[in-house]
Amino acid sequence: MSSISNQTQLSRRIRDSRPLLALLVTLTVACAGTYGNLQRSNDVSKTFERHEVLADHAYYATGPEARPTAILAIHRTYTLKPGLWRSVKMTPELLNRLVDAMTDQLGFTPAILGGVIADPEGKQVGVWYSLYSRTTIRFEPENVIVVSLPSADNDPFSMDGGRRPGTLR
C-alpha cells in the first residue's frame, strides 16, 4: 500500500510542477533571443565602396583601424550590445580609409563583401561589410542586437559556405 501511495504522491508532484517547468522553458527561450541573418547584397557592397554614410545608422568596426576585418552600420532604432565592436563616428573620409584598408589586405576588391543584416522576420536593420561571411546575429529584448565577430570560411571569398544561421545567403 505504501508503494501505491508513493506513486500517487510522485504523480501529484510531477503534475503540480508542470507550470513551473513551462515557465522555465519559456524563460530559457526568451533569454536565448532570436536569430537574424545576413543576406549578401551587391548594392550594399557598392554603398560601402562609394563611401556613402547611411543616415540614421550607428557605425561599428572590428580589427585594428589600419587593418579592419568588418564594418557594421546598425539602424539607430536598435542598440548593438557592447563589447565586441568599437563604435566609430563615421564620415565619408573615414569610411574611404577603412574600406581601402580592407581591400588592400587582399590586393583587390572581391565581387561581394556586403550584406544586409535582417531581423528574424527578414526586415533590414543594418548592413555589413567584411572580408568574411560568417557571423551570428542574435536579437534580444528591447531592440538589442548581438553580432559576433566575423570568422573565416574555408574559402573567405565563397560567401555561401555552411549556410548556418547568420551566414550570407
HELIX and SHEET records of a PDB file:
HELIX    1   1 SER A    2  ALA A   32  1                                  31    
HELIX    2   2 ASN A   42  GLU A   49  1                                   8    
HELIX    3   3 PRO A   92  LEU A  106  1                                  15    
SHEET    1   A 4 THR A  34  TYR A  35  0                                        
SHEET    2   A 4 ILE A 137  GLU A 140 -1                                        
SHEET    3   A 4 VAL A 144  VAL A 147 -1                                        
SHEET    4   A 4 THR A  79  LEU A  80  1                                        
SHEET    1   B 6 ASN A  37  ARG A  40  0                                        
SHEET    2   B 6 GLY A 114  ALA A 118 -1                                        
SHEET    3   B 6 GLN A 124  SER A 130 -1                                        
SHEET    4   B 6 ALA A  70  HIS A  75 -1                                        
SHEET    5   B 6 HIS A  57  THR A  62 -1                                        
SHEET    6   B 6 ARG A  86  VAL A  88 -1                                        
END                                                                             
